[in-house]
């Protein structure tokens, strides 16, 4: 068998980097959702006739656009 030995340390380091990237992305998404929700509530308080879901969707799009 002429296979090279597995380099588990490199594999582990890559897994840690991948997990850190996934966690960072998840936290960014959660932060955007929280900001959008807070802004939607503020808009609803200012104008009670506004639809909360629509306001949330608008604010979420704005938050996502900031990340680009």
MOPAC internal coordinates of N, CA, C and O (Angstrom, degrees):
PM7 1SCF
backbone

  N    0.0000 0     0.00 0     0.00 0    0    0    0
  C    1.4466 1     0.00 0     0.00 0    1    0    0
  C    1.5150 1   109.31 1     0.00 0    2    1    0
  O    1.2310 1   120.93 1   -61.00 1    3    2    1
  N    1.2999 1   115.83 1   119.00 1    3    2    1
  C    1.4584 1   119.88 1  -176.86 1    5    3    2
  C    1.5291 1   112.59 1  -106.64 1    6    5    3
  O    1.2310 1   120.87 1  -157.19 1    7    6    5
  N    1.3027 1   115.94 1    22.81 1    7    6    5
  C    1.4598 1   119.04 1   178.87 1    9    7    6
  C    1.5235 1   109.68 1   -71.60 1   10    9    7
  O    1.2310 1   121.72 1   -34.02 1   11   10    9
  N    1.3407 1   114.32 1   145.98 1   11   10    9
  C    1.4653 1   118.82 1   176.83 1   13   11   10
  C    1.5248 1   108.74 1   -75.90 1   14   13   11
  O    1.2310 1   120.12 1   -31.60 1   15   14   13
  N    1.3163 1   117.37 1   148.40 1   15   14   13
  C    1.4620 1   119.16 1   178.61 1   17   15   14
  C    1.5299 1   110.35 1   -66.19 1   18   17   15
  O    1.2310 1   121.77 1   -31.90 1   19   18   17
  N    1.2952 1   114.22 1   148.10 1   19   18   17
  C    1.4686 1   119.80 1   178.48 1   21   19   18
  C    1.5178 1   109.89 1   -68.18 1   22   21   19
  O    1.2310 1   121.03 1   -42.66 1   23   22   21
  N    1.3111 1   115.64 1   137.34 1   23   22   21
  C    1.4519 1   119.54 1   176.40 1   25   23   22
  C    1.5259 1   106.94 1  -101.11 1   26   25   23
  O    1.2310 1   120.84 1   -92.55 1   27   26   25
  N    1.2812 1   116.01 1    87.45 1   27   26   25
  C    1.4601 1   121.86 1  -174.34 1   29   27   26
  C    1.5185 1   112.18 1   -67.09 1   30   29   27
  O    1.2310 1   120.39 1   149.76 1   31   30   29
  N    1.3225 1   116.86 1   -30.24 1   31   30   29
  C    1.4579 1   119.59 1   179.88 1   33   31   30
  C    1.5271 1   110.02 1   -64.17 1   34   33   31
  O    1.2310 1   119.99 1   134.99 1   35   34   33
  N    1.3456 1   117.62 1   -45.01 1   35   34   33
  C    1.4655 1   120.56 1   177.85 1   37   35   34
  C    1.5196 1   111.43 1   -63.20 1   38   37   35
  O    1.2310 1   120.78 1   139.19 1   39   38   37
  N    1.3246 1   116.12 1   -40.81 1   39   38   37
  C    1.4638 1   120.32 1   178.15 1   41   39   38
  C    1.5245 1   110.79 1   -62.11 1   42   41   39
  O    1.2310 1   120.89 1   136.01 1   43   42   41
  N    1.3122 1   115.91 1   -43.99 1   43   42   41
  C    1.4603 1   120.93 1  -179.92 1   45   43   42
  C    1.5274 1   110.80 1   -64.29 1   46   45   43
  O    1.2310 1   120.43 1   136.19 1   47   46   45
  N    1.3233 1   116.79 1   -43.81 1   47   46   45
  C    1.4616 1   120.43 1   179.59 1   49   47   46
  C    1.5308 1   110.70 1   -62.17 1   50   49   47
  O    1.2310 1   120.21 1   139.55 1   51   50   49
  N    1.3205 1   117.20 1   -40.45 1   51   50   49
  C    1.4609 1   120.36 1   178.96 1   53   51   50
  C    1.5282 1   110.22 1   -66.68 1   54   53   51
  O    1.2310 1   120.31 1   139.68 1   55   54   53
  N    1.3233 1   117.00 1   -40.32 1   55   54   53
  C    1.4644 1   120.52 1   177.33 1   57   55   54
  C    1.5298 1   110.97 1   -61.23 1   58   57   55
  O    1.2310 1   120.54 1   138.99 1   59   58   57
  N    1.3184 1   116.56 1   -41.01 1   59   58   57
  C    1.4681 1   120.55 1   179.18 1   61   59   58
  C    1.5265 1   110.00 1   -64.59 1   62   61   59
  O    1.2310 1   120.14 1   136.13 1   63   62   61
  N    1.3444 1   117.33 1   -43.87 1   63   62   61
  C    1.4675 1   120.39 1   178.24 1   65   63   62
  C    1.5302 1   111.09 1   -62.45 1   66   65   63
  O    1.2310 1   120.45 1   137.70 1   67   66   65
  N    1.3303 1   116.74 1   -42.30 1   67   66   65
  C    1.4644 1   120.48 1   179.18 1   69   67   66
  C    1.5270 1   111.14 1   -62.84 1   70   69   67
  O    1.2310 1   121.11 1   137.00 1   71   70   69
  N    1.3215 1   115.49 1   -43.00 1   71   70   69
  C    1.4673 1   120.31 1   179.20 1   73   71   70
  C    1.5203 1   110.82 1   -64.67 1   74   73   71
  O    1.2310 1   120.08 1   139.16 1   75   74   73
  N    1.3167 1   117.45 1   -40.84 1   75   74   73
  C    1.4666 1   121.11 1   178.48 1   77   75   74
  C    1.5256 1   110.35 1   -63.66 1   78   77   75
  O    1.2310 1   120.16 1   137.84 1   79   78   77
  N    1.3223 1   117.31 1   -42.16 1   79   78   77
  C    1.4720 1   120.63 1   177.88 1   81   79   78
  C    1.5191 1   111.15 1   -63.38 1   82   81   79
  O    1.2310 1   120.44 1   135.82 1   83   82   81
  N    1.3253 1   116.76 1   -44.18 1   83   82   81
  C    1.4673 1   120.43 1   178.62 1   85   83   82
  C    1.5178 1   111.37 1   -61.99 1   86   85   83
  O    1.2310 1   120.78 1   138.40 1   87   86   85
  N    1.3296 1   116.11 1   -41.60 1   87   86   85
  C    1.4644 1   120.60 1   179.64 1   89   87   86
  C    1.5193 1   110.87 1   -65.11 1   90   89   87
  O    1.2310 1   120.48 1   136.88 1   91   90   89
  N    1.3211 1   116.69 1   -43.12 1   91   90   89
  C    1.4606 1   120.54 1   178.73 1   93   91   90
  C    1.5271 1   110.56 1   -60.54 1   94   93   91
  O    1.2310 1   120.30 1   135.02 1   95   94   93
  N    1.3158 1   117.03 1   -44.98 1   95   94   93
  C    1.4611 1   120.78 1   179.52 1   97   95   94
  C    1.5268 1   111.35 1   -63.03 1   98   97   95
  O    1.2310 1   120.56 1   138.58 1   99   98   97
  N    1.3254 1   116.53 1   -41.42 1   99   98   97
  C    1.4628 1   120.49 1   179.20 1  101   99   98
  C    1.5248 1   111.58 1   -64.11 1  102  101   99
  O    1.2310 1   120.87 1   138.64 1  103  102  101
  N    1.3250 1   115.94 1   -41.36 1  103  102  101
  C    1.4675 1   119.64 1   179.04 1  105  103  102
  C    1.5245 1   111.30 1   -66.93 1  106  105  103
  O    1.2310 1   120.31 1   141.25 1  107  106  105
  N    1.3369 1   117.01 1   -38.75 1  107  106  105
  C    1.4578 1   120.16 1   176.53 1  109  107  106
  C    1.5246 1   111.00 1   -61.89 1  110  109  107
  O    1.2310 1   120.64 1   136.23 1  111  110  109
  N    1.3217 1   116.38 1   -43.77 1  111  110  109
  C    1.4631 1   120.68 1   179.10 1  113  111  110
  C    1.5253 1   111.09 1   -63.89 1  114  113  111
  O    1.2310 1   120.54 1   137.53 1  115  114  113
  N    1.3175 1   116.57 1   -42.47 1  115  114  113
  C    1.4644 1   120.55 1   179.42 1  117  115  114
  C    1.5242 1   110.52 1   -63.73 1  118  117  115
  O    1.2310 1   120.52 1   138.35 1  119  118  117
  N    1.3181 1   116.61 1   -41.65 1  119  118  117
  C    1.4659 1   120.30 1   177.97 1  121  119  118
  C    1.5191 1   111.71 1   -61.92 1  122  121  119
  O    1.2310 1   120.48 1   138.30 1  123  122  121
  N    1.3245 1   116.68 1   -41.70 1  123  122  121
  C    1.4622 1   120.74 1   178.22 1  125  123  122
  C    1.5270 1   110.67 1   -62.46 1  126  125  123
  O    1.2310 1   120.54 1   138.76 1  127  126  125
  N    1.3225 1   116.58 1   -41.24 1  127  126  125
  C    1.4682 1   120.40 1  -179.70 1  129  127  126
  C    1.5263 1   111.02 1   -66.43 1  130  129  127
  O    1.2310 1   120.56 1   140.20 1  131  130  129
  N    1.3274 1   116.54 1   -39.80 1  131  130  129
  C    1.4675 1   119.76 1   179.01 1  133  131  130
  C    1.5266 1   110.17 1   -65.23 1  134  133  131
  O    1.2310 1   120.39 1   135.07 1  135  134  133
  N    1.3248 1   116.85 1   -44.93 1  135  134  133
  C    1.4687 1   120.28 1   178.53 1  137  135  134
  C    1.5188 1   110.75 1   -61.10 1  138  137  135
  O    1.2310 1   120.46 1   134.94 1  139  138  137
  N    1.3274 1   116.73 1   -45.06 1  139  138  137
  C    1.4618 1   120.40 1  -179.51 1  141  139  138
  C    1.5226 1   110.72 1   -62.40 1  142  141  139
  O    1.2310 1   120.52 1   138.22 1  143  142  141
  N    1.3299 1   116.62 1   -41.78 1  143  142  141
  C    1.4562 1   120.11 1   178.88 1  145  143  142
  C    1.5153 1   112.40 1   -64.21 1  146  145  143
  O    1.2310 1   120.37 1   138.11 1  147  146  145
  N    1.3184 1   116.89 1   -41.89 1  147  146  145
  C    1.4673 1   120.60 1   179.22 1  149  147  146
  C    1.5259 1   110.99 1   -64.42 1  150  149  147
  O    1.2310 1   120.67 1   138.08 1  151  150  149
  N    1.3245 1   116.32 1   -41.92 1  151  150  149
  C    1.4595 1   119.87 1   179.06 1  153  151  150
  C    1.5259 1   111.08 1   -67.54 1  154  153  151
  O    1.2310 1   120.18 1   143.54 1  155  154  153
  N    1.3210 1   117.26 1   -36.46 1  155  154  153
  C    1.4626 1   120.93 1   178.01 1  157  155  154
  C    1.5283 1   110.37 1   -64.80 1  158  157  155
  O    1.2310 1   120.44 1   139.19 1  159  158  157
  N    1.3180 1   116.75 1   -40.81 1  159  158  157
  C    1.4749 1   120.34 1   177.73 1  161  159  158
  C    1.5213 1   109.79 1   -64.16 1  162  161  159
  O    1.2310 1   120.26 1   137.02 1  163  162  161
  N    1.3277 1   117.10 1   -42.98 1  163  162  161
  C    1.4683 1   120.26 1   179.03 1  165  163  162
  C    1.5287 1   110.60 1   -61.42 1  166  165  163
  O    1.2310 1   120.39 1   137.68 1  167  166  165
  N    1.3204 1   116.86 1   -42.32 1  167  166  165
  C    1.4663 1   119.90 1   178.39 1  169  167  166
  C    1.5213 1   111.26 1   -65.35 1  170  169  167
  O    1.2310 1   120.16 1   143.26 1  171  170  169
  N    1.3275 1   117.30 1   -36.74 1  171  170  169
  C    1.4659 1   121.70 1   178.74 1  173  171  170
  C    1.5240 1   110.03 1   -66.83 1  174  173  171
  O    1.2310 1   120.20 1   142.22 1  175  174  173
  N    1.3258 1   117.23 1   -37.78 1  175  174  173
  C    1.4663 1   120.46 1   178.68 1  177  175  174
  C    1.5294 1   109.86 1   -66.57 1  178  177  175
  O    1.2310 1   120.62 1   138.89 1  179  178  177
  N    1.3378 1   116.41 1   -41.11 1  179  178  177
  C    1.4669 1   120.35 1   179.41 1  181  179  178
  C    1.5236 1   111.43 1   -65.25 1  182  181  179
  O    1.2310 1   120.72 1   141.48 1  183  182  181
  N    1.3322 1   116.23 1   -38.52 1  183  182  181
  C    1.4654 1   120.89 1  -178.59 1  185  183  182
  C    1.5277 1   108.55 1  -137.52 1  186  185  183
  O    1.2310 1   120.21 1   -86.20 1  187  186  185
  N    1.3357 1   117.20 1    93.80 1  187  186  185
  C    1.4674 1   121.31 1  -176.00 1  189  187  186
  C    1.5338 1   114.73 1   -59.59 1  190  189  187
  O    1.2310 1   120.14 1   163.19 1  191  190  189
  N    1.3163 1   117.34 1   -16.81 1  191  190  189
  C    1.4640 1   119.66 1  -179.48 1  193  191  190
  C    1.5267 1   112.97 1   -80.04 1  194  193  191
  O    1.2310 1   120.34 1   168.01 1  195  194  193
  N    1.3237 1   116.96 1   -11.99 1  195  194  193
  C    1.4657 1   120.08 1  -179.40 1  197  195  194
  C    1.5285 1   110.28 1   -71.60 1  198  197  195
  O    1.2310 1   121.54 1   -32.45 1  199  198  197
  N    1.3284 1   114.66 1   147.55 1  199  198  197
  C    1.4588 1   121.25 1   178.01 1  201  199  198
  C    1.5245 1   109.26 1   -82.47 1  202  201  199
  O    1.2310 1   120.43 1   -54.56 1  203  202  201
  N    1.3128 1   116.77 1   125.44 1  203  202  201
  C    1.4555 1   122.14 1  -176.39 1  205  203  202
  C    1.5336 1   111.96 1   -61.79 1  206  205  203
  O    1.2310 1   120.09 1   138.00 1  207  206  205
  N    1.3111 1   117.43 1   -42.00 1  207  206  205
  C    1.4623 1   121.06 1  -179.65 1  209  207  206
  C    1.5119 1   112.10 1   -63.13 1  210  209  207
  O    1.2310 1   120.85 1   137.04 1  211  210  209
  N    1.3268 1   115.99 1   -42.96 1  211  210  209
  C    1.4633 1   120.66 1   179.32 1  213  211  210
  C    1.5190 1   110.62 1   -65.31 1  214  213  211
  O    1.2310 1   120.48 1   137.43 1  215  214  213
  N    1.3157 1   116.70 1   -42.57 1  215  214  213
  C    1.4602 1   120.85 1   178.87 1  217  215  214
  C    1.5293 1   110.73 1   -63.10 1  218  217  215
  O    1.2310 1   120.73 1   138.29 1  219  218  217
  N    1.3231 1   116.20 1   -41.71 1  219  218  217
  C    1.4692 1   120.15 1   178.52 1  221  219  218
  C    1.5246 1   110.02 1   -61.55 1  222  221  219
  O    1.2310 1   120.50 1   133.21 1  223  222  221
  N    1.3287 1   116.65 1   -46.79 1  223  222  221
  C    1.4647 1   120.45 1  -179.16 1  225  223  222
  C    1.5262 1   111.46 1   -60.28 1  226  225  223
  O    1.2310 1   120.35 1   137.88 1  227  226  225
  N    1.3262 1   116.93 1   -42.12 1  227  226  225
  C    1.4718 1   120.12 1   179.02 1  229  227  226
  C    1.5280 1   111.25 1   -63.53 1  230  229  227
  O    1.2310 1   120.74 1   134.77 1  231  230  229
  N    1.3094 1   116.19 1   -45.23 1  231  230  229
  C    1.4615 1   120.49 1  -178.53 1  233  231  230
  C    1.5285 1   111.03 1   -68.86 1  234  233  231
  O    1.2310 1   120.19 1   144.36 1  235  234  233
  N    1.3241 1   117.25 1   -35.64 1  235  234  233
  C    1.4645 1   120.50 1   178.40 1  237  235  234
  C    1.5253 1   110.29 1   -63.82 1  238  237  235
  O    1.2310 1   120.13 1   138.90 1  239  238  237
  N    1.3091 1   117.36 1   -41.10 1  239  238  237
  C    1.4662 1   121.28 1   177.97 1  241  239  238
  C    1.5271 1   110.06 1   -62.17 1  242  241  239
  O    1.2310 1   120.63 1   138.15 1  243  242  241
  N    1.3259 1   116.39 1   -41.85 1  243  242  241
  C    1.4680 1   120.14 1   178.44 1  245  243  242
  C    1.5334 1   111.00 1   -62.18 1  246  245  243
  O    1.2310 1   120.32 1   136.58 1  247  246  245
  N    1.3358 1   116.98 1   -43.42 1  247  246  245
  C    1.4636 1   120.34 1  -179.73 1  249  247  246
  C    1.5295 1   111.31 1   -65.61 1  250  249  247
  O    1.2310 1   120.49 1   140.12 1  251  250  249
  N    1.3138 1   116.68 1   -39.88 1  251  250  249
  C    1.4609 1   120.08 1   179.11 1  253  251  250
  C    1.5327 1   110.62 1   -66.56 1  254  253  251
  O    1.2310 1   120.68 1   144.33 1  255  254  253
  N    1.3261 1   116.30 1   -35.67 1  255  254  253
  C    1.4695 1   120.25 1   179.75 1  257  255  254
  C    1.5294 1   111.41 1   -65.62 1  258  257  255
  O    1.2310 1   120.38 1   148.87 1  259  258  257
  N    1.3215 1   116.88 1   -31.13 1  259  258  257
  C    1.4659 1   120.55 1   179.01 1  261  259  258
  C    1.5277 1   110.94 1   -65.63 1  262  261  259
  O    1.2310 1   120.35 1   152.05 1  263  262  261
  N    1.3184 1   116.94 1   -27.95 1  263  262  261
  C    1.4702 1   121.15 1  -178.07 1  265  263  262
  C    1.5188 1   112.96 1   -77.79 1  266  265  263
  O    1.2310 1   120.41 1   165.49 1  267  266  265
  N    1.3052 1   116.82 1   -14.51 1  267  266  265
  C    1.4789 1   120.22 1  -176.67 1  269  267  266
  C    1.5042 1   111.28 1   -82.84 1  270  269  267
  O    1.2310 1   120.10 1   180.00 1  271  270  269

